[in-house]
Structure formats: structure tokens, C-alpha cells
Amino acid sequence: MHPPILRSPSRRHALATALGLTVVSLTPAWAQNTPVMRIIVPFSPGGGNDVLARQLAHGLTETFKRDVIVENKPGAGGNLGTEQVVRASAQSNTFLLGHTGTISINPALYKNLKFNASTDLQPVAMFASSALLLVVPASSPIQSVAQLAEALSSKNADMDYASSGNGTGGHLTGEMFLQTLGAQAVHVPYKGTAPAVADVAAGLVDFSFSVIPAAMPMIKSGKLRALAITSTKRMALLPDVPTMAESGVPALKDFDSTLTYGILAPKTIPVETVRQLEAEILKVAAEPAFQSKLEVEGAEPLLGNAKEYSAKIQEESRKWGKVVTTSGASV
């Protein structure tokens, strides 16, 4: 945080005048020239993407002393809002709250897109990642990932799994899980996470890969059993829940399904601007106030500059593109 005397422009100017100094603005030139910076969230208000974007916008507003606002542009699995940023001019000062689904999965999932988010946008910085929870009904006899894998591999297996919809992270993580095991199960897509986990808790569906905030209340109330988390490391929020790699199933030793969150810019934005914004995003994302919001949303810090975020996008695009192609998933 800047010293208190610098937080008030009038006091700063008065002091500078008294000392015969030249005032140097703390706000980058690009932020001065355009009074409002917009972060487009390509989903409806209230979700994890929206919460993280608004917390980031709050931090950047404090930094730049200019409005940084969040606009929700839902539709087509995040493609409408993403395309808006792809087509934006440099003067619009518009950026995208991106995550793995819109950036690395959708280009493979949607066959008739007129843009490719992974190549038509330039990464600015990444700041967080989130994993999924593999859950079963609390009444299920299955107590571990190893037992689930064994049940799925049985000749008489007749199992199904729920997701929040075709092409979602839960759906494709389920497909990657089955591909890794060489097993089969029926995918049951729902219109949202809430009804999906509700039916798992009721014992109507055998298992699901759920986002953490949706599953946590039912885990705490004893309606769902968490078998594993899909990240490579355990989460502080759920220290007793093992990773998939810790399941003892050899095929799952490298299993990793996480969503990466970051900010991307139109290709029209100058590289100098991207570098300035990159530095400020990483400062805000390192602050305890911001990171406390991550935990509430079942996410963890994953700070990386533009180059590191670009490499992550390429890695995830290859991985999820293969899962989509092998599974035949479509929307």
C-alpha cells in the first residue's frame, strides 16, 4: 500500500508545491488516459468467476485510483463474453476474466467458433487455480477411489456420474478419469451443479466431480462423502481429503484436473500496457485479503506472469483437447 500522504492527490500536490518538486503520477499512463477499465466475466453474477473478478477489480481500483468495473456477459458456455474481448479495441480498455473452460476447453469443444481464445487473446497474468471433488452418496458402500475404480472395472458395472452439463469441467474430468482407468460409466448431465450434487446425495447417481463450494455443505451435513480432490496437492481447506494420486491406483498417479484463472487482453492492447497490468495484478493477488477470498471459493493462489500463463494455457489446451477428442464430447 502507498504511504498515507500519497493516497490524497490534493495533499500530494500541496506537499510537492511546497518543496518545489514535480509530481509524478502513481497511475500508469494507459490507466490515466482511459478512466474506466472493464473486466468481462463471461458468466452470470454470483459464481466463483464473478467473485474472484470483483475482488481483483477492488484491488486494482485501489492501486490505479481509477474505476475498474466488472461486467457479466454470460452465454454459450462463456463464448459470448470471450468473443467480446477478442473483438475489443485498445481504446475500450477491456480485459477478460479467463479460466480453463473458456480458454482451453471451448476451442476443442465448440466446432463452429469464429475465434480461438487460446490464440486470439494475449495472457496478462494468472492468479488462482481450483480443483474438483470426487464425491459419492454418504450411503454408498464405496469408501475410496480404489474401491470406485474396482467397481467401475467390474464386468457387471452399471454406474453413472453426474455433472453440471455437457462440456463442463465436471463432465470432462469424469471422462478423463474413465479414460485413465479404461472404464465406462454413463454421463448424466444436469442444468447446473446444485441439482447434480443433490441427486448424488440422494443416491440417484453413483458419483460426481463437483466444484468445491457446491459440495461442501452436503459433505459437512453428512449427505456426501468426498473420496478425493483432483489437484496434485491436498488443499488447506480440506486437509484430510487425499489427492487422486494418493489413491493407490497406479493409473491415477499423475492425475490432475484443475481450472486456472487469469486475466487476458485483446491482441490490440500494447505489450507495454500488458506488462504494467501484469505487475499490478500479481501484487493484488499476493495480498492476504485477496487470497482469503480464494479459499472461500475453493481456490488457491497460482501466481504467474504473462509468459507463465501462456505456457499454462498451451499445456491445458493440449490436455483437454485430447480428452474432448477421445470422449467425443460435444455441446
C-alpha positions as a Markdown table, in Angstrom:
| # | Residue | x | y | z |
|---|---|---|---|---|
| 1 | Met | 0.0 | 0.0 | 0.0 |
| 2 | His | 1.2 | 3.5 | -0.8 |
| 3 | Pro | 2.2 | 5.8 | 2.2 |
| 4 | Pro | -0.9 | 7.6 | 3.5 |
| 5 | Ile | 0.3 | 11.0 | 2.3 |
| 6 | Leu | 0.3 | 9.8 | -1.3 |
| 7 | Arg | -3.3 | 8.5 | -1.1 |
| 8 | Ser | -4.7 | 12.0 | -1.3 |
| 9 | Pro | -3.9 | 13.8 | -4.6 |
| 10 | Ser | -4.5 | 17.3 | -3.1 |
| 11 | Arg | -2.2 | 16.7 | -0.2 |
| 12 | Arg | 0.4 | 15.2 | -2.5 |
| 13 | His | 0.3 | 18.2 | -4.8 |
| 14 | Ala | 0.4 | 20.7 | -1.9 |
| 15 | Leu | 3.5 | 19.0 | -0.5 |
| 16 | Ala | 5.2 | 18.8 | -3.9 |
| 17 | Thr | 4.5 | 22.5 | -4.5 |
| 18 | Ala | 5.9 | 23.5 | -1.1 |
| 19 | Leu | 9.1 | 21.5 | -1.8 |
| 20 | Gly | 9.4 | 22.7 | -5.4 |
| 21 | Leu | 9.0 | 19.1 | -6.7 |
| 22 | Thr | 7.4 | 17.8 | -9.9 |
| 23 | Val | 4.5 | 15.5 | -9.2 |
| 24 | Val | 4.8 | 12.0 | -10.7 |
| 25 | Ser | 1.5 | 10.2 | -11.1 |
| 26 | Leu | 1.2 | 6.8 | -9.4 |
| 27 | Thr | -1.2 | 5.7 | -12.1 |
| 28 | Pro | 0.2 | 4.2 | -15.4 |
| 29 | Ala | -0.3 | 6.3 | -18.5 |
| 30 | Trp | -2.7 | 3.9 | -20.0 |
| 31 | Ala | -5.0 | 4.0 | -16.9 |
| 32 | Gln | -4.9 | 7.8 | -16.9 |
| 33 | Asn | -5.9 | 8.1 | -20.5 |
| 34 | Thr | -8.9 | 5.8 | -20.1 |
| 35 | Pro | -10.9 | 6.5 | -16.9 |
| 36 | Val | -12.6 | 3.1 | -16.7 |
| 37 | Met | -11.0 | -0.4 | -17.0 |
| 38 | Arg | -13.5 | -3.2 | -17.6 |
| 39 | Ile | -13.1 | -6.9 | -16.7 |
| 40 | Ile | -15.6 | -9.1 | -18.6 |
| 41 | Val | -16.8 | -12.2 | -16.8 |
| 42 | Pro | -18.3 | -14.5 | -19.4 |
| 43 | Phe | -20.8 | -16.0 | -16.8 |
| 44 | Ser | -23.7 | -14.9 | -14.7 |
| 45 | Pro | -23.2 | -12.9 | -11.5 |
| 46 | Gly | -22.6 | -14.8 | -8.2 |
| 47 | Gly | -20.4 | -17.6 | -9.3 |
| 48 | Gly | -16.8 | -18.2 | -8.5 |
| 49 | Asn | -15.5 | -16.4 | -11.6 |
| 50 | Asp | -17.6 | -13.4 | -10.7 |
| 51 | Val | -16.4 | -13.3 | -7.0 |
| 52 | Leu | -12.7 | -13.5 | -8.0 |
| 53 | Ala | -13.1 | -10.9 | -10.7 |
| 54 | Arg | -14.8 | -8.4 | -8.3 |
| 55 | Gln | -12.2 | -8.9 | -5.6 |
| 56 | Leu | -9.4 | -8.3 | -8.2 |
| 57 | Ala | -11.2 | -5.3 | -9.5 |
| 58 | His | -11.4 | -3.9 | -6.0 |
| 59 | Gly | -7.7 | -4.2 | -5.5 |
| 60 | Leu | -6.9 | -2.7 | -8.9 |
| 61 | Thr | -9.2 | 0.2 | -8.2 |
| 62 | Glu | -7.3 | 1.0 | -5.1 |
| 63 | Thr | -4.0 | 0.7 | -7.0 |
| 64 | Phe | -4.9 | 2.8 | -10.0 |
| 65 | Lys | -7.2 | 5.3 | -8.3 |
| 66 | Arg | -9.5 | 4.7 | -11.4 |
| 67 | Asp | -12.6 | 2.7 | -11.7 |
| 68 | Val | -12.1 | -0.9 | -12.5 |
| 69 | Ile | -15.6 | -2.4 | -13.1 |
| 70 | Val | -16.8 | -6.0 | -13.7 |
| 71 | Glu | -19.3 | -6.7 | -16.4 |
| 72 | Asn | -21.1 | -10.0 | -16.7 |
| 73 | Lys | -21.6 | -11.3 | -20.3 |
| 74 | Pro | -23.0 | -14.9 | -20.0 |
| 75 | Gly | -24.0 | -17.2 | -22.8 |
| 76 | Ala | -22.8 | -20.1 | -25.0 |
| 77 | Gly | -20.6 | -21.6 | -22.3 |
| 78 | Gly | -18.6 | -18.4 | -21.8 |
| 79 | Asn | -18.1 | -17.8 | -25.5 |
| 80 | Leu | -20.2 | -14.6 | -25.9 |
| 81 | Gly | -18.2 | -12.7 | -23.3 |
| 82 | Thr | -14.9 | -14.1 | -24.5 |
| 83 | Glu | -15.6 | -13.0 | -28.1 |
| 84 | Gln | -16.5 | -9.5 | -26.9 |
| 85 | Val | -12.9 | -9.2 | -25.5 |
| 86 | Val | -11.4 | -10.8 | -28.6 |
| 87 | Arg | -13.0 | -8.1 | -30.8 |
| 88 | Ala | -12.4 | -5.2 | -28.4 |
| 89 | Ser | -10.3 | -2.2 | -29.4 |
| 90 | Ala | -7.3 | -1.0 | -27.4 |
| 91 | Gln | -9.2 | 2.2 | -26.6 |
| 92 | Ser | -12.0 | 0.2 | -24.9 |
| 93 | Asn | -9.7 | -0.8 | -22.0 |
| 94 | Thr | -11.4 | -4.2 | -21.9 |
| 95 | Phe | -10.0 | -7.4 | -20.4 |
| 96 | Leu | -11.2 | -10.9 | -19.8 |
| 97 | Leu | -11.5 | -13.0 | -16.6 |
| 98 | Gly | -10.4 | -16.2 | -18.2 |
| 99 | His | -10.4 | -19.7 | -16.9 |
| 100 | Thr | -9.6 | -23.1 | -18.3 |
| 101 | Gly | -13.1 | -23.9 | -19.6 |
| 102 | Thr | -13.4 | -20.8 | -21.8 |
| 103 | Ile | -9.7 | -20.6 | -22.8 |
| 104 | Ser | -8.5 | -24.2 | -23.2 |
| 105 | Ile | -11.6 | -26.4 | -23.4 |
| 106 | Asn | -14.1 | -24.5 | -25.5 |
| 107 | Pro | -11.8 | -24.2 | -28.6 |
| 108 | Ala | -11.9 | -28.0 | -28.8 |
| 109 | Leu | -15.5 | -28.4 | -27.7 |
| 110 | Tyr | -17.2 | -25.9 | -30.0 |
| 111 | Lys | -16.7 | -26.8 | -33.6 |
| 112 | Asn | -18.0 | -23.6 | -35.3 |
| 113 | Leu | -16.4 | -20.8 | -33.2 |
| 114 | Lys | -15.2 | -17.8 | -35.2 |
| 115 | Phe | -12.3 | -17.3 | -32.8 |
| 116 | Asn | -9.9 | -19.2 | -30.7 |
| 117 | Ala | -9.5 | -17.8 | -27.2 |
| 118 | Ser | -6.1 | -19.6 | -26.6 |
| 119 | Thr | -4.6 | -17.8 | -29.6 |
| 120 | Asp | -6.7 | -14.7 | -30.2 |
| 121 | Leu | -6.1 | -13.2 | -26.8 |
| 122 | Gln | -2.8 | -12.4 | -25.0 |
| 123 | Pro | -2.3 | -13.6 | -21.4 |
| 124 | Val | -1.6 | -10.9 | -18.8 |
| 125 | Ala | -1.3 | -12.9 | -15.6 |
| 126 | Met | -2.7 | -15.9 | -13.8 |
| 127 | Phe | -3.6 | -15.7 | -10.1 |
| 128 | Ala | -5.5 | -18.8 | -9.0 |
| 129 | Ser | -6.5 | -22.4 | -9.6 |
| 130 | Ser | -9.3 | -24.6 | -8.3 |
| 131 | Ala | -9.8 | -28.3 | -8.2 |
| 132 | Leu | -12.9 | -30.6 | -8.1 |
| 133 | Leu | -14.0 | -33.1 | -5.5 |
| 134 | Leu | -14.9 | -36.6 | -6.4 |
| 135 | Val | -18.0 | -37.4 | -4.3 |
| 136 | Val | -20.3 | -40.3 | -3.8 |
| 137 | Pro | -23.5 | -40.6 | -1.7 |
| 138 | Ala | -22.8 | -40.9 | 2.0 |
| 139 | Ser | -24.9 | -44.1 | 1.8 |
| 140 | Ser | -22.7 | -45.6 | -0.8 |
| 141 | Pro | -20.6 | -48.7 | 0.2 |
| 142 | Ile | -17.7 | -47.1 | -1.8 |
| 143 | Gln | -15.2 | -45.7 | 0.7 |
| 144 | Ser | -12.2 | -44.8 | -1.5 |
| 145 | Val | -11.1 | -44.1 | -5.0 |
| 146 | Ala | -9.6 | -47.6 | -5.2 |
| 147 | Gln | -13.0 | -49.1 | -4.4 |
| 148 | Leu | -14.7 | -46.9 | -7.0 |
| 149 | Ala | -12.1 | -47.9 | -9.6 |
| 150 | Glu | -12.6 | -51.6 | -8.8 |
| 151 | Ala | -16.4 | -51.2 | -9.1 |
| 152 | Leu | -16.1 | -49.4 | -12.5 |
| 153 | Ser | -13.8 | -52.1 | -13.8 |
| 154 | Ser | -16.2 | -54.9 | -12.9 |
| 155 | Lys | -17.7 | -56.9 | -15.7 |
| 156 | Asn | -21.1 | -56.2 | -14.2 |
| 157 | Ala | -20.5 | -52.5 | -13.7 |
| 158 | Asp | -23.6 | -50.4 | -14.4 |
| 159 | Met | -22.7 | -47.0 | -13.0 |
| 160 | Asp | -23.3 | -43.4 | -13.8 |
| 161 | Tyr | -21.9 | -40.0 | -12.9 |
| 162 | Ala | -23.4 | -36.5 | -12.7 |
| 163 | Ser | -22.1 | -33.2 | -14.0 |
| 164 | Ser | -23.4 | -29.6 | -14.2 |
| 165 | Gly | -23.7 | -30.0 | -18.0 |
| 166 | Asn | -22.1 | -31.2 | -21.2 |
| 167 | Gly | -18.6 | -29.9 | -21.8 |
| 168 | Thr | -18.2 | -28.6 | -18.2 |
| 169 | Gly | -15.1 | -29.3 | -16.0 |
| 170 | Gly | -17.0 | -31.9 | -14.1 |
| 171 | His | -18.1 | -33.7 | -17.3 |
| 172 | Leu | -14.6 | -33.7 | -18.9 |
| 173 | Thr | -12.9 | -34.6 | -15.6 |
| 174 | Gly | -15.2 | -37.6 | -15.4 |
| 175 | Glu | -14.3 | -38.6 | -19.0 |
| 176 | Met | -10.5 | -38.2 | -18.2 |
| 177 | Phe | -11.0 | -40.3 | -15.1 |
| 178 | Leu | -12.7 | -43.1 | -17.1 |
| 179 | Gln | -10.2 | -42.9 | -19.9 |
| 180 | Thr | -7.3 | -43.2 | -17.4 |
| 181 | Leu | -8.9 | -46.3 | -15.8 |
| 182 | Gly | -10.0 | -47.8 | -19.1 |
| 183 | Ala | -13.5 | -48.0 | -17.7 |
| 184 | Gln | -17.0 | -46.9 | -18.7 |
| 185 | Ala | -19.9 | -45.1 | -17.0 |
| 186 | Val | -23.0 | -43.3 | -18.2 |
| 187 | His | -22.7 | -39.5 | -18.1 |
| 188 | Val | -25.8 | -37.7 | -16.7 |
| 189 | Pro | -25.7 | -34.0 | -17.5 |
| 190 | Tyr | -27.7 | -31.6 | -15.4 |
| 191 | Lys | -28.5 | -27.9 | -15.8 |
| 192 | Gly | -26.2 | -26.7 | -13.1 |
| 193 | Thr | -24.2 | -28.0 | -10.2 |
| 194 | Ala | -26.9 | -27.8 | -7.5 |
| 195 | Pro | -29.3 | -30.4 | -9.0 |
| 196 | Ala | -26.4 | -32.7 | -9.9 |
| 197 | Val | -24.9 | -32.9 | -6.4 |
| 198 | Ala | -28.4 | -33.1 | -4.9 |
| 199 | Asp | -29.2 | -36.3 | -6.9 |
| 200 | Val | -25.8 | -37.8 | -6.0 |
| 201 | Ala | -26.6 | -37.1 | -2.3 |
| 202 | Ala | -30.0 | -38.7 | -2.8 |
| 203 | Gly | -28.3 | -41.9 | -4.2 |
| 204 | Leu | -29.8 | -41.4 | -7.7 |
| 205 | Val | -26.4 | -41.1 | -9.3 |
| 206 | Asp | -23.3 | -43.0 | -8.3 |
| 207 | Phe | -20.6 | -40.3 | -8.3 |
| 208 | Ser | -19.7 | -36.8 | -9.5 |
| 209 | Phe | -16.8 | -34.5 | -9.9 |
| 210 | Ser | -18.1 | -31.3 | -8.2 |
| 211 | Val | -16.9 | -27.8 | -7.7 |
| 212 | Ile | -15.9 | -27.4 | -4.0 |
| 213 | Pro | -18.3 | -24.7 | -2.8 |
| 214 | Ala | -21.4 | -26.7 | -4.1 |
| 215 | Ala | -20.3 | -29.9 | -2.4 |
| 216 | Met | -19.0 | -28.6 | 0.9 |
| 217 | Pro | -22.4 | -28.1 | 2.6 |
| 218 | Met | -23.5 | -31.6 | 1.8 |
| 219 | Ile | -20.2 | -33.1 | 2.9 |
| 220 | Lys | -20.4 | -31.2 | 6.2 |
| 221 | Ser | -24.1 | -32.3 | 6.7 |
| 222 | Gly | -23.1 | -35.9 | 6.1 |
| 223 | Lys | -25.0 | -36.3 | 2.8 |
| 224 | Leu | -22.0 | -36.7 | 0.6 |
| 225 | Arg | -18.6 | -38.4 | 1.0 |
| 226 | Ala | -15.6 | -36.9 | -0.5 |
| 227 | Leu | -13.2 | -39.5 | -1.9 |
| 228 | Ala | -10.5 | -37.3 | -3.4 |
| 229 | Ile | -9.5 | -33.9 | -4.7 |
| 230 | Thr | -8.4 | -33.7 | -8.3 |
| 231 | Ser | -5.3 | -31.4 | -7.8 |
| 232 | Thr | -1.8 | -32.8 | -7.3 |
| 233 | Lys | -1.6 | -31.4 | -3.8 |
| 234 | Arg | -4.1 | -31.5 | -0.9 |
| 235 | Met | -5.9 | -28.3 | -0.2 |
| 236 | Ala | -5.7 | -26.4 | 3.0 |
| 237 | Leu | -9.5 | -26.1 | 3.0 |
| 238 | Leu | -9.7 | -30.0 | 3.0 |
| 239 | Pro | -6.6 | -31.3 | 4.6 |
| 240 | Asp | -8.0 | -34.8 | 5.2 |
| 241 | Val | -9.2 | -35.4 | 1.7 |
| 242 | Pro | -6.5 | -37.2 | -0.4 |
| 243 | Thr | -5.5 | -36.4 | -3.9 |
| 244 | Met | -6.3 | -38.8 | -6.7 |
| 245 | Ala | -2.6 | -39.7 | -6.9 |
| 246 | Glu | -2.7 | -40.8 | -3.3 |
| 247 | Ser | -5.5 | -43.3 | -4.0 |
| 248 | Gly | -3.0 | -46.2 | -4.6 |
| 249 | Val | -4.4 | -46.8 | -8.1 |
| 250 | Pro | -1.3 | -46.9 | -10.3 |
| 251 | Ala | -3.1 | -45.4 | -13.4 |
| 252 | Leu | -4.0 | -42.3 | -11.4 |
| 253 | Lys | -0.5 | -41.5 | -10.1 |
| 254 | Asp | -0.3 | -38.4 | -12.4 |
| 255 | Phe | -4.0 | -37.5 | -12.4 |
| 256 | Asp | -4.5 | -33.7 | -12.3 |
| 257 | Ser | -7.7 | -31.7 | -13.1 |
| 258 | Thr | -7.6 | -28.1 | -12.1 |
| 259 | Leu | -9.0 | -24.9 | -13.5 |
| 260 | Thr | -6.7 | -21.9 | -13.9 |
| 261 | Tyr | -7.9 | -18.3 | -13.5 |
| 262 | Gly | -6.2 | -15.3 | -15.0 |
| 263 | Ile | -6.7 | -12.1 | -17.0 |
| 264 | Leu | -6.3 | -11.9 | -20.7 |
| 265 | Ala | -6.3 | -8.9 | -23.1 |
| 266 | Pro | -7.2 | -8.3 | -26.7 |
| 267 | Lys | -4.3 | -8.5 | -29.2 |
| 268 | Thr | -4.9 | -4.8 | -29.8 |
| 269 | Ile | -3.6 | -3.9 | -26.3 |
| 270 | Pro | 0.1 | -2.7 | -26.4 |
| 271 | Val | 2.7 | -5.0 | -24.8 |
| 272 | Glu | 3.8 | -2.2 | -22.5 |
| 273 | Thr | 0.3 | -1.9 | -21.1 |
| 274 | Val | 0.1 | -5.7 | -20.6 |
| 275 | Arg | 3.4 | -5.6 | -18.6 |
| 276 | Gln | 2.2 | -2.8 | -16.4 |
| 277 | Leu | -1.1 | -4.5 | -15.7 |
| 278 | Glu | 0.7 | -7.9 | -15.1 |
| 279 | Ala | 2.8 | -6.4 | -12.3 |
| 280 | Glu | -0.2 | -4.8 | -10.6 |
| 281 | Ile | -2.4 | -8.0 | -10.8 |
| 282 | Leu | 0.4 | -10.0 | -9.2 |
| 283 | Lys | 0.7 | -7.5 | -6.4 |
| 284 | Val | -3.0 | -7.5 | -5.7 |
| 285 | Ala | -3.3 | -11.3 | -6.0 |
| 286 | Ala | -0.5 | -11.7 | -3.4 |
| 287 | Glu | -2.4 | -9.8 | -0.7 |
| 288 | Pro | -4.0 | -11.7 | 2.2 |
| 289 | Ala | -7.4 | -10.0 | 1.6 |
| 290 | Phe | -7.5 | -11.4 | -1.9 |
| 291 | Gln | -6.2 | -14.8 | -1.1 |
| 292 | Ser | -8.8 | -15.2 | 1.7 |
| 293 | Lys | -11.5 | -14.8 | -1.0 |
| 294 | Leu | -9.8 | -17.6 | -2.9 |
| 295 | Glu | -10.2 | -20.1 | 0.0 |
| 296 | Val | -13.9 | -19.3 | 0.3 |
| 297 | Glu | -14.4 | -20.2 | -3.4 |
| 298 | Gly | -12.4 | -23.4 | -3.0 |
| 299 | Ala | -9.4 | -22.0 | -4.9 |
| 300 | Glu | -5.8 | -21.5 | -4.1 |
| 301 | Pro | -3.2 | -18.9 | -5.3 |
| 302 | Leu | -1.4 | -19.7 | -8.5 |
| 303 | Leu | 0.6 | -16.6 | -9.4 |
| 304 | Gly | 2.3 | -16.4 | -12.8 |
| 305 | Asn | 3.3 | -13.7 | -15.3 |
| 306 | Ala | 2.2 | -13.5 | -18.9 |
| 307 | Lys | 4.8 | -15.9 | -20.1 |
| 308 | Glu | 4.0 | -18.5 | -17.4 |
| 309 | Tyr | 0.2 | -18.1 | -18.0 |
| 310 | Ser | 0.8 | -18.6 | -21.8 |
| 311 | Ala | 2.6 | -21.8 | -21.1 |
| 312 | Lys | -0.1 | -23.0 | -18.8 |
| 313 | Ile | -2.8 | -22.3 | -21.4 |
| 314 | Gln | -0.9 | -24.2 | -24.1 |
| 315 | Glu | -0.4 | -27.2 | -21.7 |
| 316 | Glu | -4.1 | -27.2 | -20.7 |
| 317 | Ser | -5.3 | -26.9 | -24.3 |
| 318 | Arg | -3.3 | -30.0 | -25.3 |
| 319 | Lys | -4.6 | -32.0 | -22.4 |
| 320 | Trp | -8.3 | -31.1 | -22.6 |
| 321 | Gly | -8.3 | -31.1 | -26.4 |
| 322 | Lys | -7.2 | -34.8 | -26.2 |
| 323 | Val | -9.9 | -35.6 | -23.7 |
| 324 | Val | -12.6 | -33.9 | -25.8 |
| 325 | Thr | -11.5 | -35.7 | -28.9 |
| 326 | Thr | -11.2 | -39.1 | -27.3 |
| 327 | Ser | -14.5 | -38.9 | -25.5 |
| 328 | Gly | -16.4 | -37.4 | -28.4 |
| 329 | Ala | -17.9 | -34.7 | -26.1 |
| 330 | Ser | -19.9 | -32.1 | -27.8 |
| 331 | Val | -22.4 | -29.3 | -27.0 |
